Amino acid sequence: MPPITISAGVAELSENMNNSETLLRAADQALLVAKRNGRRNRQPENVAGS
C-alpha cells in the first residue's frame, strides 16, 4: 500500500478579514498552492493587505 500524504492550506484570521468566507477563501488558496508544489507540503497564505 502506498503511503498517505497530506497537503494543507493554512490561513490566519487578521484584522482586515471581515467574515469567515474571506478566511476560508484564503485557506483554500493556500491549499491550491500547496497542491501545486507537490506532495507532503503545507503553504501558509499571506493575506495581509488584501
HUUR-V290454 format. One record per backbone hydrogen bond with DSSP energy under -1.0 kcal/mol. NH is the residue of the N-H (numbers start at 1). CO is the residue of the C=O. If there is no record, write none. Layout:
# HUUR-V290454
NH CO
NH CO
This chain:
# HUUR-V290454
8 41
10 43
17 14
23 19
24 20
25 21
26 22
27 23
28 24
29 25
30 26
31 27
32 28
33 29
34 30
35 31
36 32
37 33
38 35
43 8
45 10
50 47
